Amino acid sequence: MERFCRTMFVNPMEQAWQQVLIPAADSLNAQWQQAVVSEWNSAFGGRYPFSNSSSDVSLPLLAKYLNADSGRIAQFLQNRLKGVLHKEGNHWVPDSINSQGLAFSPAFLNAINTLSYISDVAFTEGNAGVNFELRPGTADGVMQTDIIIDSQKLTYVNQLPAWKRFTWPADTEAPGANLSWISTQAGTRQYADIPGSWGLIRLLDKARVKAYPGVGSSYSLSWKAQDGRTLNYTLRTEAGEGPLVLLKLRNFRLPETIFSTTGVAVVSAASDAEEVY
């Protein structure tokens, strides 16, 4: 009797519902591609940090996408997916009732939540902006280290190490990052000199990063110098991972679809299969 009722009543309703859902999902996928993905790829494709390239992404343009309130991605999600997707904290989650029958792409959900987290840490005021502190560390054979981030300099000559506060990006005519050292056997040597607003992030990209156990805001940074010596610093952040969060954008790709329409189509088929067994 149960199988008869399902065949007569439930299955036709599911099929009718799918006939409504699939075109709607396809339409939203197309809108997402046209309104967001196409312009995103045009603006950021082939540029660092999305690609290993010498060309950098524009920070002001990136902010126009990642702003938590007025950003192009947030606006699309709030306006086009209202009712089926909502925000809990800094996480976008499907509505358990209104999204029934819609198969959100896991890659899409992971991508928008990654961007939401980055926005909360590095774009809190709308534009890119992170405050953090660095403290130099000692290393065998190293007499002095110098690090410059957007014209903010920290010099260490093996005295008692102290914290120095940095702002990224800083308002300077010479953005970039520079790291150099003096060993016991040679004069000043340069580890890296990276111009541009992404200089700090590119320098962090070269570092060995290790989180301090039990301390969510502190990280050990070390760079292996050309002579084999190690240049050590401790990073202390004000929010989340601080500037390290931008490394999550390395090789990041914005998915082209929101929904898997094939996933919608197989819902009733899967249900029927369960009935057989």
C-alpha positions as CSV (number, residue, x, y, z in Angstrom):
1,M,0.0,0.0,0.0
2,E,2.8,2.4,0.9
3,R,4.5,1.7,-2.4
4,F,1.2,2.3,-4.3
5,C,0.6,5.6,-2.5
6,R,4.1,6.7,-3.3
7,T,3.7,5.8,-7.0
8,M,0.3,7.5,-7.2
9,F,0.9,10.7,-5.2
10,V,4.4,11.3,-4.0
11,N,6.4,10.6,-7.1
12,P,4.3,12.8,-9.4
13,M,4.6,15.7,-6.9
14,E,8.4,15.3,-6.7
15,Q,8.6,15.2,-10.5
16,A,6.5,18.3,-10.8
17,W,8.6,20.1,-8.2
18,Q,11.8,19.1,-10.0
19,Q,10.3,20.6,-13.2
20,V,10.1,23.9,-11.3
21,L,13.5,23.6,-9.5
22,I,15.8,22.6,-12.3
23,P,15.0,25.6,-14.6
24,A,15.2,27.9,-11.5
25,A,18.6,26.4,-10.5
26,D,19.9,26.6,-14.1
27,S,18.8,30.3,-14.3
28,L,20.6,31.2,-11.0
29,N,23.7,29.4,-12.2
30,A,23.6,31.5,-15.4
31,Q,23.1,34.7,-13.4
32,W,26.0,33.8,-11.1
33,Q,28.2,33.2,-14.0
34,Q,27.3,36.5,-15.8
35,A,27.0,38.8,-12.8
36,V,30.0,37.6,-10.7
37,V,32.2,34.8,-12.1
38,S,32.8,36.3,-15.6
39,E,33.9,39.7,-14.2
40,W,35.9,38.0,-11.4
41,N,37.9,36.0,-13.9
42,S,38.4,39.0,-16.1
43,A,39.6,41.1,-13.2
44,F,41.8,38.6,-11.4
45,G,42.7,35.8,-13.8
46,G,46.4,35.4,-14.2
47,R,47.3,37.6,-11.3
48,Y,48.8,37.0,-7.9
49,P,47.7,35.5,-5.5
50,F,45.2,33.6,-7.7
51,S,48.0,32.6,-10.1
52,N,51.8,32.4,-9.6
53,S,52.3,35.6,-11.6
54,S,54.4,38.8,-11.5
55,S,51.2,40.8,-11.9
56,D,49.3,41.6,-8.7
57,V,45.5,41.8,-8.1
58,S,44.2,45.3,-7.4
59,L,43.4,45.5,-3.6
60,P,40.7,48.1,-4.1
61,L,39.0,46.0,-6.8
62,L,39.2,42.9,-4.7
63,A,37.6,44.8,-1.8
64,K,34.6,45.6,-4.1
65,Y,34.0,41.8,-4.3
66,L,34.8,40.8,-0.7
67,N,33.2,43.6,1.3
68,A,30.9,41.7,3.7
69,D,28.0,44.2,3.3
70,S,28.2,45.9,-0.1
71,G,30.6,43.6,-1.9
72,R,29.4,42.1,-5.3
73,I,29.4,38.6,-4.0
74,A,27.5,39.4,-0.8
75,Q,25.0,41.5,-2.7
76,F,24.4,38.6,-5.1
77,L,23.9,36.1,-2.3
78,Q,21.6,38.4,-0.3
79,N,19.5,39.4,-3.3
80,R,19.4,36.4,-5.6
81,L,19.6,33.6,-3.0
82,K,17.5,35.1,-0.3
83,G,15.4,32.5,1.4
84,V,17.4,29.5,0.3
85,L,20.8,30.7,1.7
86,H,21.5,32.7,4.9
87,K,24.4,33.7,7.0
88,E,25.2,32.4,10.5
89,G,28.1,34.4,11.8
90,N,30.6,34.5,8.9
91,H,29.2,31.3,7.4
92,W,26.8,30.9,4.6
93,V,24.5,27.9,5.1
94,P,21.5,26.6,3.0
95,D,18.1,27.0,4.6
96,S,17.1,23.5,5.8
97,I,13.4,24.1,4.7
98,N,13.4,26.4,1.8
99,S,16.3,24.8,0.0
100,Q,14.8,21.3,0.0
101,G,15.3,19.7,-3.4
102,L,18.1,22.1,-4.4
103,A,21.6,20.6,-4.5
104,F,24.1,23.2,-3.5
105,S,27.6,22.6,-5.0
106,P,30.0,21.8,-2.1
107,A,32.7,23.7,-4.0
108,F,30.5,26.8,-4.2
109,L,29.7,26.7,-0.4
110,N,33.4,26.1,0.4
111,A,34.4,29.0,-1.8
112,I,32.0,31.6,-0.6
113,N,32.7,30.7,3.1
114,T,36.5,31.0,2.4
115,L,35.9,34.4,1.0
116,S,33.6,35.4,3.9
117,Y,36.3,34.4,6.4
118,I,39.0,36.3,4.6
119,S,36.6,39.4,4.5
120,D,36.1,39.2,8.2
121,V,39.8,39.2,8.9
122,A,41.4,41.4,6.2
123,F,38.5,43.6,4.9
124,T,36.8,44.5,8.2
125,E,36.5,48.2,7.3
126,G,35.5,47.6,3.7
127,N,39.0,48.0,2.3
128,A,42.0,45.7,2.8
129,G,43.5,46.4,6.2
130,V,45.4,44.3,8.8
131,N,47.2,45.3,11.9
132,F,49.8,42.9,13.4
133,E,53.0,42.7,15.4
134,L,56.4,41.1,14.6
135,R,59.1,40.1,17.1
136,P,62.5,39.0,15.7
137,G,64.2,35.9,16.9
138,T,67.8,34.8,17.2
139,A,69.6,32.4,14.9
140,D,73.0,30.8,14.8
141,G,75.5,32.9,12.8
142,V,73.1,35.8,12.3
143,M,74.2,39.1,13.7
144,Q,71.4,41.4,12.4
145,T,68.1,41.2,10.5
146,D,66.1,43.9,8.9
147,I,62.6,43.6,7.7
148,I,60.8,46.5,5.9
149,I,57.0,46.3,5.2
150,D,55.5,49.2,3.3
151,S,58.3,51.6,4.6
152,Q,57.9,50.3,8.2
153,K,61.3,49.0,9.4
154,L,62.2,46.6,12.2
155,T,66.0,46.2,12.8
156,Y,67.3,43.5,15.2
157,V,70.9,43.3,16.3
158,N,70.7,40.5,18.9
159,Q,69.5,42.7,21.7
160,L,66.4,41.8,23.8
161,P,63.7,41.2,21.2
162,A,60.7,43.5,21.3
163,W,57.4,43.6,19.4
164,K,56.8,46.1,16.6
165,R,53.4,47.0,15.3
166,F,52.8,47.0,11.5
167,T,49.9,48.0,9.3
168,W,49.2,46.4,5.9
169,P,48.8,47.9,3.5
170,A,50.4,51.1,4.8
171,D,49.9,54.5,3.2
172,T,53.2,54.8,1.4
173,E,54.6,55.7,-1.9
174,A,56.9,52.7,-1.7
175,P,54.8,49.6,-1.0
176,G,56.6,46.3,-0.7
177,A,58.6,44.0,1.6
178,N,62.3,43.6,2.1
179,L,64.1,41.1,4.3
180,S,67.9,41.2,4.7
181,W,70.5,39.9,7.2
182,I,74.1,40.2,8.3
183,S,76.0,37.0,9.2
184,T,79.1,36.5,11.3
185,Q,81.0,35.8,8.1
186,A,79.7,38.4,5.6
187,G,78.1,41.8,5.2
188,T,74.5,42.7,4.5
189,R,72.8,40.2,2.2
190,Q,69.3,40.4,0.9
191,Y,66.9,37.5,1.2
192,A,64.1,39.2,-0.8
193,D,63.1,42.6,-2.1
194,I,59.5,42.5,-3.3
195,P,57.8,45.7,-4.5
196,G,54.1,46.3,-4.7
197,S,51.1,46.2,-2.4
198,W,51.2,42.4,-2.2
199,G,54.9,42.4,-1.2
200,L,54.2,41.3,2.4
201,I,52.0,38.5,1.2
202,R,54.5,37.3,-1.3
203,L,57.2,37.3,1.4
204,L,54.9,35.3,3.8
205,D,54.3,32.9,0.9
206,K,58.1,32.1,1.0
207,A,58.1,31.5,4.8
208,R,57.8,28.3,6.8
209,V,54.7,29.1,9.0
210,K,53.9,27.2,12.2
211,A,51.1,28.0,14.6
212,Y,52.0,28.1,18.3
213,P,50.0,25.3,20.0
214,G,47.1,26.7,22.1
215,V,47.8,30.3,21.0
216,G,45.4,31.1,18.2
217,S,46.9,34.5,17.5
218,S,50.7,33.7,17.3
219,Y,52.7,32.1,14.5
220,S,56.3,31.2,14.0
221,L,57.8,32.5,10.7
222,S,61.1,31.4,9.4
223,W,62.9,32.0,6.1
224,K,65.8,29.8,4.9
225,A,68.5,32.3,3.8
226,Q,70.7,31.7,0.8
227,D,73.6,30.8,3.1
228,G,71.6,28.2,4.9
229,R,70.9,30.2,8.0
230,T,67.4,30.8,9.3
231,L,65.8,34.2,9.7
232,N,63.2,33.9,12.5
233,Y,60.2,36.0,13.5
234,T,57.1,35.6,15.6
235,L,53.9,37.0,14.2
236,R,51.1,38.1,16.6
237,T,47.7,39.0,15.0
238,E,44.8,41.1,16.1
239,A,42.2,39.1,14.2
240,G,42.2,35.5,13.0
241,E,45.3,34.7,11.0
242,G,46.1,38.3,10.2
243,P,47.9,38.8,6.9
244,L,48.4,35.0,6.6
245,V,44.7,34.7,5.7
246,L,45.4,36.2,2.3
247,L,47.5,33.1,1.5
248,K,44.1,31.2,1.3
249,L,43.7,33.0,-2.1
250,R,46.7,31.1,-3.6
251,N,45.3,29.4,-6.7
252,F,41.8,30.0,-5.5
253,R,39.1,29.5,-8.2
254,L,35.5,30.8,-8.0
255,P,33.2,28.0,-8.9
256,E,31.0,28.6,-12.0
257,T,27.9,26.9,-10.6
258,I,25.8,27.3,-7.4
259,F,23.7,24.3,-7.8
260,S,24.2,20.8,-9.2
261,T,21.1,20.3,-11.4
262,T,21.9,16.6,-11.9
263,G,21.8,16.2,-8.2
264,V,18.2,17.6,-8.1
265,A,17.1,15.2,-10.8
266,V,18.2,12.0,-9.0
267,V,16.4,12.7,-5.7
268,S,13.3,10.7,-6.5
269,A,15.3,8.0,-8.2
270,A,17.4,7.5,-5.1
271,S,14.2,7.3,-3.0
272,D,12.7,4.7,-5.3
273,A,15.9,2.7,-4.9
274,E,15.6,2.7,-1.2
275,E,12.0,1.4,-1.5
276,V,13.2,-1.7,-3.4
277,Y,15.4,-2.8,-0.6
